[in-house]
Amino acid sequence: MRAFRGYTWLFLVVQAVVRVGRKYAVYLPRRVVEELKLREGEKLVLTLEGESIVLRRPTGFFEEARQPPKKLRMAPEEFEKTSVEAQEELLGPSDAQGAA
């Protein structure tokens, strides 16, 4: 969060032109990497929204789902509820109910 002349900014808006490199690699501007404190090898969730590509950190659900089963700290009921919430977030409420 940033304060600027009496306003609180919740999100930093950065627009930059990036080039698609070999093997379709896209390199993030240094300012973005530093602002988000990204580390090399960190995983991000990629979502296509129309003509836009959105990258974000995985939610708690995705982090828990990546753990081997013996390390899951979520009850099956809680996992199911979180799964439905994540589907609703990604697909919309009507599509997620049909998938469950």
URLINQUI-V710654 format. One record per helix or strand of 2 or more residues. SS is the DSSP state (H for helix, E for strand). FROM is the first residue (numbers start at 1). TO is the last residue. If there is no record, write none. Layout:
ss->(SS,SS)
from->(FROM,FROM)
to->(TO,TO)
//
This chain:
ss->(E,E,H,H,E,E,H,H,H,H)
from->(2,7,22,30,44,52,60,69,76,93)
to->(4,9,24,36,49,57,66,71,91,99)
//
